[in-house]
């Protein structure tokens, strides 16, 4: 008889699942921290016009968005088909813009308030009259940094 015996049916060791819950929770926390939730759900149709010279906004927290366009089909029963202004999650009138700007400025540090930009996301089919009215209200509320949102022109 030999001193060494051959192993019969050498099986591979089982994979340890002890650290699996730790890995799952680390992934869960990572995605919770990294994910950015949308601030406003659109109630107007906004087909942005195309442009060639675009610059990206640096600090998204310093930007307040003003949407102008025709209400979505489900909203047209209540609000009609004329272009409307959306501030945040709700429809607004021109007179609501200064209050919207003021509440946004309150949330931001005083040193960064001059850097606040109002970004106009205007549907390409909207007439310029409502846009100039919005700009007038922005001027009255001393919000002078205005940006027009556009999409890159397809070649």
C-alpha positions in Angstrom: 0.0 0.0 0.0 1.2 3.5 -0.8 1.3 6.3 1.6 -0.5 8.7 -0.7 -4.0 8.0 -1.9 -5.5 9.6 -4.9 -8.4 11.9 -4.4 -11.4 10.6 -6.1 -13.8 13.1 -7.8 -11.9 16.2 -6.7 -14.6 18.9 -6.4 -14.1 22.6 -6.6 -14.8 24.5 -3.3 -18.1 26.4 -3.1 -18.1 30.1 -3.7 -18.4 32.0 -0.4 -21.5 34.2 -0.4 -20.8 35.8 3.0 -19.7 39.1 1.5 -22.5 39.3 -1.1 -24.9 41.4 1.1 -22.0 43.9 1.8 -21.4 44.3 -1.9 -25.1 44.8 -2.7 -25.4 47.5 0.0 -22.3 49.3 -1.2 -23.8 49.4 -4.8 -27.1 50.5 -3.4 -25.6 53.4 -1.5 -23.4 54.3 -4.4 -26.4 54.7 -6.8 -28.4 56.5 -4.1 -25.6 59.1 -3.7 -24.8 59.5 -7.4 -28.3 59.6 -8.9 -29.7 63.0 -9.6 -33.5 63.3 -9.5 -35.3 65.5 -12.0 -36.4 68.8 -10.4 -39.5 69.4 -12.5 -41.8 67.2 -14.6 -42.6 68.9 -17.8 -46.2 70.0 -18.4 -45.4 71.8 -21.7 -44.0 70.6 -25.0 -40.5 72.0 -25.5 -38.8 71.2 -28.8 -35.6 73.2 -28.4 -34.3 75.1 -31.5 -31.0 74.1 -33.0 -27.9 76.1 -32.7 -24.2 75.9 -33.7 -22.4 77.8 -31.0 -23.3 76.2 -27.6 -21.7 76.5 -24.2 -22.4 74.2 -21.3 -23.6 75.6 -18.0 -21.1 74.9 -15.2 -23.0 74.8 -11.9 -26.5 73.4 -12.4 -27.5 74.4 -8.8 -27.2 78.0 -9.8 -29.6 77.7 -12.7 -33.3 78.1 -12.6 -35.3 76.9 -15.5 -38.3 78.7 -17.1 -40.2 76.5 -19.6 -42.4 78.1 -22.3 -44.5 76.1 -24.7 -47.9 74.6 -25.4 -49.4 72.5 -22.7 -49.2 68.7 -23.1 -52.3 67.0 -24.5 -53.6 65.9 -21.1 -53.2 69.5 -19.8 -54.8 71.1 -22.9 -58.3 70.3 -21.5 -57.7 72.6 -18.6 -55.3 75.2 -19.9 -56.0 75.4 -23.6 -53.5 75.3 -26.5 -51.9 78.7 -26.1 -48.3 78.8 -25.0 -47.9 78.8 -21.2 -45.1 79.4 -18.7 -44.0 76.7 -16.4 -42.0 77.5 -13.3 -40.9 74.4 -11.4 -43.7 71.9 -11.4 -46.6 74.2 -12.1 -48.0 76.6 -14.6 -47.5 80.3 -13.7 -48.3 83.8 -14.9 -45.8 86.5 -15.8 -46.4 88.1 -12.4 -45.2 84.9 -10.6 -41.7 85.1 -12.1 -40.2 87.6 -9.5 -41.4 85.5 -6.6 -39.9 82.4 -8.3 -36.5 84.1 -8.7 -36.6 85.4 -5.1 -37.3 82.0 -3.7 -34.5 80.5 -5.7 -32.1 83.2 -4.5 -33.0 82.4 -0.9 -31.8 78.8 -1.2 -28.3 79.9 -2.4 -25.5 81.4 -0.5 -25.3 85.2 -0.7 -21.8 85.1 -2.2 -23.0 83.0 -5.1 -26.3 84.9 -5.8 -24.8 87.1 -8.5 -23.9 83.9 -10.4 -27.5 82.7 -10.7 -28.6 82.1 -14.3 -32.1 81.9 -15.6 -32.3 79.4 -18.4 -35.2 79.8 -20.8 -36.3 76.6 -22.4 -38.6 77.8 -25.1 -40.4 75.7 -27.7 -39.3 76.6 -31.2 -42.8 77.3 -32.3 -43.5 79.9 -29.6 -43.8 83.6 -30.7 -41.2 86.0 -29.4 -43.8 88.1 -27.6 -44.2 85.8 -24.6 -40.4 85.4 -24.5 -39.8 89.2 -24.4 -42.5 89.5 -21.6 -40.6 86.8 -19.6 -37.4 88.7 -20.1 -39.0 92.0 -19.0 -40.1 90.3 -15.8 -36.6 88.9 -15.2 -35.2 92.4 -15.7 -37.7 93.8 -13.2 -36.6 91.2 -10.6 -33.0 92.1 -11.2 -32.1 88.7 -12.8 -29.9 89.9 -15.7 -28.0 86.6 -16.5 -30.3 84.9 -19.0 -29.5 81.9 -21.1 -31.4 80.4 -24.0 -31.4 76.6 -24.1 -30.9 74.9 -27.5 -29.8 71.6 -28.9 -26.8 71.0 -31.1 -27.5 71.4 -34.8 -27.5 68.0 -36.6 -25.0 67.9 -39.5 
